[in-house]
Amino acid sequence: MGYLATWKVLEDIVAEFRRRDVAVPAGVISDLKSAKTMITILKADPQRGETARKIEEYLEKVEICLVSRAQERFGVESVHEWLEKLEEASRKECVEEIEEARFVPGLPREQKWIRVRLSAEMPIKELKKLAEANGLSCSVQSDGYLLVYGKDRCVKSFVKKMATRYGLKVRK
């Protein structure tokens, strides 16, 4: 299943909802974010079988909610178009690479990065130590996240070790 491609289509549907001033439940947005996080973890450590199952659960929950809301608000034609896009996306390879054009001020273009939400389970000191042990730089952002950045392979190693150390607890 093309997890990232499916996630992108669902993200586009959410964006369309917002353009049309249709409210999207917070749980749907949370599940979409969780799916993206799990996709990143799967890329870093493809051997973890339970990760794929969790991604599928999150994506399915988001799809069900969005499709039912879209059917109520926009009619069958819009829903049919989105379902076709979702079906096409699900047929893509699992290893697809869709580069996201995100800009983080102050980071060189060749740097890869990840943002980690700080919590009691993942204290900042431990995350900073783990980042430095993987040859990465990090900085605390004003919105309660830790920005970790460096070489692509180092970021993947960091995510893999973080997932192993702190488990796959995802906030619902």
C-alpha positions as CSV (number, residue, x, y, z in Angstrom):
1,M,0.0,0.0,0.0
2,G,1.2,3.5,-0.8
3,Y,1.0,5.0,2.6
4,L,2.6,8.3,1.9
5,A,0.6,8.8,-1.3
6,T,-2.6,7.9,0.5
7,W,-1.7,10.3,3.3
8,K,-1.1,13.0,0.8
9,V,-4.6,12.5,-0.9
10,L,-6.2,12.6,2.6
11,E,-4.3,15.8,3.4
12,D,-5.6,17.3,0.1
13,I,-9.2,16.4,1.1
14,V,-8.8,18.1,4.5
15,A,-7.5,21.2,2.7
16,E,-10.5,21.1,0.4
17,F,-12.8,20.9,3.4
18,R,-11.1,24.0,4.9
19,R,-11.4,25.9,1.6
20,R,-15.1,25.2,1.6
21,D,-15.4,26.2,5.3
22,V,-16.4,22.7,6.4
23,A,-15.2,21.8,9.9
24,V,-12.8,18.8,10.3
25,P,-12.9,17.1,13.7
26,A,-9.8,17.4,15.7
27,G,-9.6,13.6,16.0
28,V,-9.3,13.3,12.2
29,I,-6.4,15.8,12.1
30,S,-4.7,14.0,15.0
31,D,-5.0,10.7,13.3
32,L,-3.6,12.2,10.1
33,K,-0.6,13.5,12.0
34,S,-0.2,10.2,13.7
35,A,-0.2,8.4,10.4
36,K,2.5,10.7,9.1
37,T,4.6,10.1,12.1
38,M,4.2,6.4,11.8
39,I,5.1,6.6,8.1
40,T,8.4,8.3,9.1
41,I,9.1,5.6,11.6
42,L,8.4,2.9,9.0
43,K,10.8,4.5,6.6
44,A,13.5,4.6,9.3
45,D,12.8,1.0,10.4
46,P,10.9,-1.1,7.9
47,Q,11.3,-4.2,9.9
48,R,8.7,-3.2,12.5
49,G,5.6,-5.0,11.3
50,E,3.2,-3.4,13.8
51,T,4.0,0.0,12.4
52,A,2.4,-0.8,9.0
53,R,-0.7,-2.0,10.8
54,K,-1.0,1.2,12.8
55,I,-0.6,3.3,9.7
56,E,-3.4,1.5,8.0
57,E,-5.6,1.9,11.0
58,Y,-5.0,5.7,11.2
59,L,-5.5,6.1,7.4
60,E,-8.7,4.1,7.4
61,K,-10.2,6.0,10.3
62,V,-9.4,9.3,8.5
63,E,-10.8,8.1,5.2
64,I,-14.0,6.8,6.7
65,C,-14.7,10.1,8.5
66,L,-13.8,12.3,5.5
67,V,-15.7,10.3,3.0
68,S,-18.9,10.2,5.1
69,R,-18.7,13.9,5.8
70,A,-18.0,14.7,2.1
71,Q,-21.0,12.6,1.0
72,E,-23.2,14.7,3.3
73,R,-21.8,18.0,2.2
74,F,-20.6,17.8,-1.4
75,G,-22.5,14.9,-3.0
76,V,-21.6,11.7,-4.7
77,E,-19.5,13.1,-7.6
78,S,-16.9,14.7,-5.3
79,V,-16.7,11.7,-3.2
80,H,-16.3,9.4,-6.2
81,E,-13.4,11.5,-7.5
82,W,-11.7,11.4,-4.1
83,L,-12.2,7.6,-3.8
84,E,-10.6,7.1,-7.2
85,K,-7.6,9.2,-6.1
86,L,-7.4,7.2,-2.9
87,E,-7.5,3.9,-4.7
88,E,-4.8,5.0,-7.1
89,A,-2.6,6.1,-4.3
90,S,-3.1,2.9,-2.4
91,R,-1.7,0.9,-5.4
92,K,1.6,2.8,-5.3
93,E,4.7,1.1,-3.9
94,C,5.4,1.3,-0.2
95,V,8.8,2.7,-0.8
96,E,7.7,5.7,-2.7
97,E,9.5,8.9,-2.0
98,I,7.5,12.1,-2.1
99,E,9.8,14.9,-1.2
100,E,8.0,17.5,0.8
101,A,8.9,21.1,0.1
102,R,9.0,22.4,3.6
103,F,11.0,25.4,4.6
104,V,12.7,25.7,8.0
105,P,14.4,29.1,8.4
106,G,18.1,28.8,9.2
107,L,18.6,25.3,8.0
108,P,20.8,24.5,5.0
109,R,18.8,22.9,2.1
110,E,20.7,19.6,2.3
111,Q,19.8,19.1,6.0
112,K,16.9,16.7,6.8
113,W,14.9,17.4,9.9
114,I,12.1,16.1,12.2
115,R,10.1,17.8,14.9
116,V,9.5,15.9,18.1
117,R,6.8,16.9,20.6
118,L,8.2,17.2,24.0
119,S,6.4,15.3,26.8
120,A,7.0,13.7,30.2
121,E,7.7,10.3,28.5
122,M,10.3,11.9,26.3
123,P,12.3,14.5,28.3
124,I,14.2,17.1,26.5
125,K,17.5,16.2,28.0
126,E,17.2,12.6,26.8
127,L,16.2,13.6,23.3
128,K,19.0,16.0,23.1
129,K,21.5,13.3,24.2
130,L,20.1,10.9,21.6
131,A,20.3,13.5,18.9
132,E,23.9,14.4,19.7
133,A,24.8,10.7,19.9
134,N,23.5,10.4,16.3
135,G,25.5,13.4,15.1
136,L,22.5,15.7,14.9
137,S,21.9,19.2,15.9
138,C,18.7,20.3,17.7
139,S,16.9,23.3,19.0
140,V,13.8,23.8,21.1
141,Q,11.0,25.7,19.3
142,S,8.5,28.1,20.9
143,D,5.6,25.8,20.2
144,G,6.8,22.9,22.4
145,Y,8.7,20.9,19.8
146,L,12.3,19.9,19.5
147,L,13.7,20.5,16.0
148,V,16.3,17.8,15.2
149,Y,18.3,18.1,12.0
150,G,21.3,16.8,10.2
151,K,22.2,14.2,7.6
152,D,19.4,12.0,6.3
153,R,20.8,8.7,7.5
154,C,21.4,10.3,11.0
155,V,17.8,11.5,11.2
156,K,16.6,8.0,10.2
157,S,18.8,6.5,12.8
158,F,17.5,8.9,15.5
159,V,13.9,8.1,14.7
160,K,14.6,4.4,14.8
161,K,16.4,4.6,18.2
162,M,13.7,7.0,19.6
163,A,11.0,4.5,18.5
164,T,12.8,1.6,20.1
165,R,13.6,3.5,23.3
166,Y,10.2,5.1,23.9
167,G,8.0,2.5,22.2
168,L,5.3,3.3,19.6
169,K,3.1,5.3,21.9
170,V,1.1,7.6,19.8
171,R,-1.2,10.2,21.3
172,K,-4.8,9.8,20.3
